[in-house]
């Protein structure tokens, strides 16, 4: 395990405790990480594991939706922890039994914002295509990016926060009735609108430096302050366009970026106690899964079944750029 510049193991243990991550899943058995001899080995492991996890996630999501693989018209894949050409989505088409004419859209570089951005781009696609079906797949294997010889604070924080996992969501275009204003069948919230925002002079707030050893994390301490500076105004303006205020939102589906970021989100939006309860639970149970995390929080929020039809929700995530992605939901 990496150290912290000039600090001892006790300081590293305190850092991990402060992350409030209790359990995580890893792509490989612990002993196998020592056998990875560089970026090539790590990326090969990424491709092999991403295919297995991705296939399971998509098959499970389609089964839950009661749809066959041949019903999928668009497959969107988001990940920022490995690279592949052909992309992971292309390699899954035959394996999953998707149609050979399925449209594919691989998204790279969105980081923790990728799950929310993926939902937004799927919404854009389906808005003009009534009755079509799209699947969003996220696979993030963060443990394969950790640099064994990097003793920076950023790498230590990443080792404390990030885990591995995959998630998939099935979305369908509006039916003729929904285009006329009627609600669709119950089974999850509808996406009503989306908003993307890039913040000025923030490219080094969160990023990768790519070198011979692979992805080296850039994670600036100013992330919470950027959230406090911009998020409240962004959310307020976005909701106002739909005659809503933050106090009207009944479901906050927030990416678990870490304790300091979550506290900054709650403070900047003046959220009531417990508004981010599902997000905090997800952080403790599986850590930060980059783009996949917000989809897990969405799943857990839906499973609570506590929101009446018509209740507004807001799904939000932050990622490299530095950027925010907002998705307005309606139950």
N, C-alpha and C positions, 0 to 999 in steps of 0.2 A: 504494500500500500504506500502511496506517495506521502511524503512529509510536507511540512510547511516551513518556509524559509527560516532556518534557525530555531524552529520551535520543536518541541518534543511530542511524543505520541499522545500525551495527555491533552495538549492543545488541539490536536487533530480529533481526538475523541469528543472534546467539547464542541467543536465545530459540527461534527456529525450529529450530536445530540440537539444542537440548536436548529438543525434543519427540520426536525420533527417528523422525519421519515422512519417508520418503525419496521417495515418489511418492504422488500423489493424482489422483482424477478430479474434474472440475468440470462443473456442469450446462451452462454456456455457454462459448463461446470467451472468452479473457481480455479481448479488446477490447470485448466486448458488455457487460461489467459497468459500464463507464463511461457507458453509455447508459441505464441504469435510473434513472428519475426519482423514485423513492420506493417506498413499500410496494406500491402498486397494480401498478406495472410488475413488481416482483420477484415478487409473488404470481401474476400472470398467467404469468410464466415458470415458476414452480413448477408450476402446474396443467398447462401444456402438456408440460413435461418429465416430470412425475410420471406422466402417462398413458402416455407412450411407454415409460419405464423399467418402470413397473408391469406393463404388458401383456406386455413381453418376459420379465420375471421370472416371472410366473404361468404363462405359456405354457411356458416352459422347465422349470419345476418339475413341471407336469402331464405334460409329455413324458417327463421322467426317471422319473416314477412310473408311466408307462404307463397314464394315465387320461385320458379325454376331458373337456372342459370341463363337459359335462352331468352328470358324476359329483359335482360340487361341491355340497354342501349348505349350507355356511357359508363366507363370505368375511370375514375379519377384516383390517382395514387400520389400520396404526399409522404415525403421522408427527407431528412437532412443529415442522416448518420451513415450513409453509404451511397455508392454510385453503381450503376449497372447500365449497360447497353448491349442487347436490348434491355429495356427497363423492366422492373419487376412486374408491372402490370401486363406487359407484353408476354412475359414468360408464364403468366398465370392463365392466359386465355384458354389454351388447350387443356391445361390441368384442371380447370374448373368447369369445362364444358360450355364456356361462353361462345356466343356466335362469332364466326370469323370476321363479320363486319361490325363488331362492336367498336364504338369510338373510344379512344384512349387519351388521357391527358395526365402525364406525369408532371408533378410539381416538386421542384427542388429549391432549397434555400430559404423557405419560409419559417423554418425552425418551429418554435413553440406556437406560433400563430397559424401553422399549417392546417390544423384541424378546423378552425373557424373559417379560414380563407377557403379551404376546400368546400365546406358547406355553402359558402357564399357563391363560389364559382359554379357549383352544381345548381344552385338556385337560379343563377343567371341563365344557364343552359336550359333548364326545364321550364322557365317562365313562358317561353314561346313554343313549347312542345307538349301540348296537353296529352296526358296518358303515357308518356314515355317514362322509363325507369332508369335511374342512375345509382351507382354504388360509389361511395367514397371509402377508400382504404388508406389507413395510415399505419406504417410500420416504422418504429424507431428503436434502434439498438444502441443506446447511448453508451453502454459499457464498452463497446468495441472502439469507441473514439478516445477513451481516456489515455493520456500520455503517461507512461510509467515513470519517466525520468523528469517530468515537469513538476517542480515543487512550488509553483505559484499558488497564490490564494485562489485564483479563478479555477484552477484545476482541482484544488482541494474542495472548493464549494461544489463544483460539478460532481465530484465523486460522492458527495454527501446527498445531493438532491436527486440525481437522475437515475432512472431505471429503464428497463426494456419492456416492450409490449407492442401489441397491434390492436387496432379497432377498425370496425367497418360499419357504415351506415347506409341504409337503403332509402332513397327518396324517389317520389313519383311526381310527375308533372300534374298540374291541376286538371280535374275533370271539367266537363262542360258546366256542371252545376257550380263548381268552385269559381270558375271564371266569371260566373254571374253573381258571385258574392256569398253563396251558401258554403257552410263548413264542410270539409271532407270527412271521411269515416274516422272514428277514433282509433288511435294507435300510436300517437305521438304528436308533437307540436308541428304546426306549419311554419315555414320560413316566410316572413312577410317582407322584409327588406334587409339590406346589408350596407355596411360602411367600412371603407378602408382608409387608413391615415398613416402617412409617413411623417416623422417628426424631424425638424431641422437639426443639422449638425450632430447627428447621433449615430453615425455608422459604426463607431467603435464602442458603442454601449453594449452590443451583443453581436458576436460574429464568430466565424472560424478563421484562423490562419492556417492555410494548407501548406504543408511541407513534406519532406521525405518520409516522416513518420506518420503522416495522416493529418487528421483534424485536430488542431490545438485550439481550445476554447478561449474566446475573448468574452469576459463577463464583467462589465464595469460596476463599481459600487454605486454609481449614480442611477441605476435602474429605478429604485423606488422614488427618487426625486423627479425623474422624468414622468412617472405615473402621476405624481401629485401635481405637476405643472400642467399637464395636458388632458388627462383622462376625463375629468369632471366636465370641462367645456365640450369635449367631443361627444360624450354620452348625452349631455343635456341638449345639444343642438340636434343630434340624431333623433332622440325621442320626441323633441318638440315638433319635428316635421311630421310626426304621426299623432300629434295631440296627446302626448304622454309626458310624464315627468318621472324621474327616478323613483319617487315614492309610489308610483302606480305599478311598478314591476313586481310581480309576485314570485318569479323564479329567476334567480341569478345563477347562471351557468358559467362559472369563471375558471379559466385555466389555473392550475395550482403551481404558480411560478416560484413559490417558496414563501416562507413566513413573512419576510420583510416586504415582498411585493404584495402579498395578500392584505397585509395591514395597510399598505399604502392605497390599495384599491378601496378598501372599506372606508378609510378616512376621507379620501378624495370624493367619494360618492355619498358620504354620510349614510352608510348602510346600517340598518337596524341589526342588533345582535342576532346572530344565527343566520343571517342572510347567505353567508358563504359556508354554512355548516357542511354541505355535501362536498364542497371543494376541499375543506380541511380534512375531512375523513379520507378522501381519495389520496391526498398527499401523504397521510400517515400510512395508508394501506399499500400503496404501490409506488410512491414517489412521483417525481415529475417525468412523464413519458414524452416530453416534447410535444409534437403535434397530436399524438394520440390521446393525451390526457383529457382535453376538454370533451372528447367524445365519450370517455368513461364517466365524466361528471354528468354529461347529458343523459347517458344511460341510467345512472343512479338517480337522477332527478325524475326521470320518467317513471322509474320503478316505484318511487314513493307514492305516486298516484294521489297527490294531495291538491292538485290544481284543477279547478273547474273549467269546463269548456269556455273558451274565450279569454282565459287569463293570459296577460302578457308576460313574456319572459325575455331576458337579454342574455345571449351567449357572447362572451368576450375572451380574447386572448391577445397576448403581446409577443412580439418576436423580433428577429433581426431586421434592421432597417434604419433606426428602431421604429417599429410600426405597431399599430393596433388594428384588430379586426373585430367588428361588431355585427352581430346577427340578431335581428328582432324576431322573436318567436310568438306564436299564439297557440295556446292549448285548445 
